[in-house]
Amino acid sequence: MLPIDLVANWGKPLAYLFYLLVGIGFGVSLETAGFSISTKLAAQFYFKDQTVFKTMFTAVLFAMPLLFIAVGLGWLDYDRIYVPPTYFWPGVVGGLMLGAGIIVGGFCPGTSIVSTGTGKLDGLLFVLGAMVGALLFGGTVDRFYDFSNSSYMGRFTIPDWLGIDTGVVVFVLVLLGVLLIWGADAIERTWKKREGLFDPATADKEHRILVGVSALLIVLGTIALIIGQPSQADLWNRVAPEKQPLLDSRAVQIHPAELREATYNPLMKVIMLDIRDEADYNLYHIQGARRLDIDQMPSLIPDLQNEPDGTVVVVMSNDETPATEAWKILVSKPGINAYILEGGINHWISIYAPNAFDPIPNPPLPNQPDDTLAWQIDQALGANQPGATPTQKETGIEYTPKIKLQKKAPTGAGGCG
């Protein structure tokens, strides 16, 4: 499944050569489209030459449905594609400043490098100015550090914002994008006619190309809408041949003693996720365990995937059934080393606090769907009961170690927008 770690698969020489060729190809494409000419770039802001807008917007509109079609077909892992985290107000201010700089200087950072590569002095001056600006920012960022890190929204996308299916969002954005391209083309035609630069033959050729490109974009958007994005059931079905045997052989259900021992292992970072309801969590939970509802699990996955090597995620419920469902969600995505607390909180209490509470008569059998707390706890103790806090390393309890540290697959990084 894409993306592929080219360095790991091809070795550094071939991978770096490929990167170089892609970079050269991108630079040639920008130069061919006229992106190294500052007056051409600035003209779009004065509603004259819309080549830059039409070219870049068309590229974005092609990339978007193709990307999500690949995700929908299971060819691409979207969670391993770098999406810059959103800092809303700093982003607004930074975007306005960048836009003003592009209008004044005639370049964005990427096109200024292309211009410099073709020997243009204005491009070189823009690159030098960008470097000076970066130095000034680095030297003064502490003065406005709180603002630059404010309104953090994480990996926030339009489907997250609107709560609408990704396929629908892609289709609507493609339609809006096509309309914007046609609008930009109409504005450019009007300006050329007014300035006496309109060539009917060239305009007719460009019109035919625009019609064909628009039709292809709408087709791709429609395919993305029909295919949609994989459901949780789809994701699990893709990994079930590999993961289901681990469940069946109980290779991922770790003993409470192993969890306790893991919290003292300097090579591990243990993240405990308690997916019980708030009432049971407030009655008793392991110190350091974070409570969340199982439907919140997908939104947590990108953060868990970005955790460093050696991170171990342990999900727990009163017994095992809900925790198993949560585990399936986690392991349906790559890069998360997840385990289930064997027997859940009921088992933990039976080992570390058996005399603190009375067992409930006729408790439910293990792994029953109702996942009932099997101990009578009369007040909300949270993690304040001594048995809830692993105060020392585990001794005297035999168990079969099951946790295996994993090295995460690399995640791609973003570039100039």
N, C-alpha and C positions, 0 to 999 in steps of 0.2 A: 504494500500500500504506500502511495506517495504521502508526503515528500520523502525523497531518498537522501541519505547522508552520502554525498558523493565522495567525500574524503575517505570515509570508512569502506566504501565499496570499490572505488577506483584507485585510491591512493592520492597523495597530495599533488604529484606532478600533473596527472591527467585532470584531476578536479580543478586545480588552479588554472590550467590551460582552458578548460571549459568555461570557467568564470570569466577569464580574460576575453574569450571569443564572444560570450554573451554581452559583456560590457562594450566591446568594440561594435558589435551589431547594434546595440541600443544607441550608442553615440552616433553611428552612421545614420540610423533612422531619424534621430533628432535633427541632425545636420541637413539631411535630405528634405525634411519638412520645413526647414527654415528656422529652426528653433535657436540657432546661434546668432540670429540677427535681432538686436535689441529693439529696433524700431518696429519690426514685425510683431515681436512679443507685446510691446506696449500698445500697439494699434488696436488690440482686442478690447482694451479698456476704454477706447474712444469710439467703439462700435464701427471700426473701419475694416480691418483685416481680421477675420474670424478663423483663420487657418489653425492657429494654436488651439483654440477652444474646441473646434470640431475634431482635430486629430486626437487630442488627449482624451476628450470625452468619449469618442468612439472606441478608443483602446480600453477605457474603463468599462464601458458598456459591454464589450465583448468578453472581457476577463471575468466580469461578475457572473453571468449565467453559466459560462463554461466551468468556472470554479465550483459552483454549487451543483451543477449537473454531475461533475466528478465526485463530489461529496455524496450526493444522493445515490449514485451507483456503487458506492463503496470503494472507489479508486483512490480517494484522497482523504486524509485525516485532517479535518478542519481545525481540530484543537492543537495541531502541531504547526499551524500557520500563525506567525506572529501578528497580533492585532494590538497596536499601541494602546495602552490604558488611557482612559479618558479623564482628564482634569478639566472640567467644563469651563469655568471662568478664565483660568490661565490660557486655555485653548482659544477662547474667544478673543482675548486681548492679543495673544501671540499671532493669531490668524490675521487680525486687523493690521498689526505691525508688519507682518510678512507681506500682506497685500500692498500696503503703502510702499514698502521697499521695492517690490516688483514694478509698481507703476513708475516710481522715480528712477530706479536703476535699469529697468527694462529686462531683468533676468530673474529667474528663480535660482536657487543654488545649483541644481543640476544643469540647467541650460547655460549658466555662466561658465561651468567647467567645459562644456562642449564648445562654447565660443572661444574660450582660452586655448583649447586644443587646436582650433583652426587659425590661431595667431591674431585674434582680434584684441585690441588694446582695451576696449571698454569691458570685455568679458574678464580680462585679467584684473582690471581695477575693481570689478564687482567681487571677484574671488578674494582679493586682498581685503576689501571692505568687510566681507563676511567673516574672514578670519579675525580681523580686529574686533568686530562685533561679538564674536564668540569669546574672545579673550576678555572683553569688557563684561560680558554676562557672567563668565566664570568668576571674575574678580568681585562682582557685586551681588551675586545671587543670594548671599547670606542676608543681605538687607531686606529682601522680600521673599525669604524662604517659605514662610508660612503661606503666603498667597500662591507662590508657584506650585505648592503641593496641596492646595485647597480643592474643594469640590471633586474629590476623587470618586470615580464611578467604576473603576476597574475596566475589564474588557466589555465595553458597552456598545451594542450594535443597534441598528434601527429595529430589527425584529424584537430585541429585548425592550426597547423603548415603547413600541406600539403594542407589544403582546400579540403580534400577528405572525402567522406561519411564514417561514423564510421564503418559500416558493412564491407566495403571494407578493411579498415585498419586492423580490427580484423582478417579477413580471411588471409590477406597477412602476418601479424605477426605470426599467427598460423603456416602457411607454413614455414616461416623462422625459427621459433622456433623448429619445428620438424626437419628441416635440421640440425640445430645446435646441437640438442640432438643426432642425428645419428652421426654427426661429432665427438662429444665428446666421444661417445661410441666407435667409430672406433679408436680414439687416445688412449683410455684406453686399448682396445684389443691389439693394437700394443705394448704398453709398457709392458703389462703382458706377451706377447709372448717373448719379448726381455729379460725379467727378469725371465722367466721360471715359471711364476705364472698362466699361462693360463690353465683353466679347461674346456675342450670341453663340458662336460655335463652341467655345470653351465652356460657357455656362450650360449649354445643352449636354455636353459630355459629363460635366460635374453633376448635373441633375440626375442623369441615368445612374451614375455611381451611387448617389445618395439614396435613390429609390431602392437599388439592390441591397445596399448596406442596411437600410432601415428594415427591409423585409427579412433579411437574415437575422437581424437582432431580435425582431419580434418572434421569429420562429424559435430562436434559442431561449428567449424568455418564456415562451409557451411550454417548451420542453422542461425547463426548470420548474415551472408551475406544476406540470403534470407529475413529474418524478417526485417533487417535494424533497424533504429531508428525512433521513432514516429515523424511525421511531425508536424508543428504547427497546421494544421487542425485536426490531430489526438489528439493532446493534448487538444485543445479546445473542441472537441467532448466528451472527457472523463469528463470534468467539466461542460459542457453546461447545463445539467439538474439542477445543483445547481446554476450556475452563470447567465444563461440567464434570469431567473425570476427577478434577481436583476436589470438587464438592463431594462427589460420591465416595472418594477414598478418604475424606476428611483430612486432606492435606493442608487446608487453609483455616481450619478451626483450631485456634491456638488455646492452650491451657491458661487459666488465669495466672498461674505461676510464671509462665513464659512472658506474658504481658508485663507482669511486675518486674521481672528481670530485665526486660527490654528497656524499661524506663531508666535503667542505670547503665546501659551500654553506651559508651561515648561514641561509637560508630553509628548509632541510630538516632533518628529524630522520630519520636512516636507521636502520632496524631490520633487521639481517641474521639470517635464520633458516636454519640449516644442518640439514637433515633426514637427513643420512647416518648410518650406524651409528657407534657410539662409537669403534670401532677406526680407521676412516678419518678421523674427526674428530680423533682424537689424533695421527694421523700428520701431518696438515696441515690447517689451517683459517685463514681470514682473521681477522685480529685484530678483535675486537668481535662476531664472529658467535656467536649462541647456538645450541647444539645441542638439538634435541628430536625425538622420534619423530613421525611423521606423524599417529598416532592421538591425540597430545596437542594437535594444532592446534585442534580445536573449543573446548577449554577456554581457549585463549589469546585467542580472538576478542573476548570482552567487553573485555579490557584493551586490545587493539589499537583497538577502536572508540572507546575513551575517550581515545586519544592526540590531541594537539592538531592543528590544521590544519598542513599542511606535512610531516606524517609520511609516510614512504615505507617500505614493507616489501619487502624483497628476499629471496626464497627461493632456496636453492641446494642442489644435490646434486652428485655427481661429474660427471654429464652433465645432462640436462634432464628426463628422464621422471618421476622421483619429485617433483622440484620443480614440475613442471607439475600433478601431482595435488594437491600442497599448495596451489598457487596457486588451483586450482579451489575448494578448501575456503574459502580466504580471501575470494575475490570473490563467493562465493555469499551472503555477508552484506554489507549496505551499510556504507559508512563506512571501508573499508580500501583504501588506494591501494597495490596490490601489483604486484610485477614479478618476473620470473624472471631469474637470472643466465645470460646466454647462454653455452651450452657448459659451464656449471657450473665446478667447481673445476679440471677438466682444462684448460679454456680459460684460466682465470686463471693457472695455472702456466705454460702455454705462452707467456704474454705476460710475466709478471713473474718467473719463475724457470726459464726454459728450460734453462739451463746447470747448474742445481743438481741435477737428477735425470735419470736415463736413462729414456727412454720404454720402456714394457713392449712387447716384440715382439708384433706383431699385436693391438693393443688393440681392444676392441669398437668397432663402428661407433657414431657419434653417436646418441643417443636410444634405445639398446637398453635393454630392461627391466632387465638385470642391473646397469647403472649402475656399472661397474667403474672404479676409479681407474686411469688410464692411465699413471701414472708410478711408477717404482721408488723407494720411500722406505723406507730401511732402519731408521730409528729414529723414535720419536714426537717430532716437532718441534713439534707444536701450531701456535701462531702465532709461534714463535721464529725461523723462517726469514725473512730480510730481505724477501723478496718477498711475505710474508703481511701485512706491515705497510705500509699506504699512507702513507709518511712525507712525501710532498710532493704538491702538486697535479699533476694529469695534464698532461703536455706531449708533443707529438710524435706522438700516436696519433689518427688520424681515426676518427670514429664518427658515427652518426646519433643525435642525442639523442631519447629516447623518453619520459623521465619527465615527467609533467605533474602539477603540484601541484593538489590538490583541496580544496575547502571541505567540511567534514563536515556532514552533516545533524544538526540539533539532537536531543539526547536528552532525553526528559521527565524531570522531577524528581518525587520522592516527596512525600507529604504526611503529615498526622497519621494514625497508625495507630489 
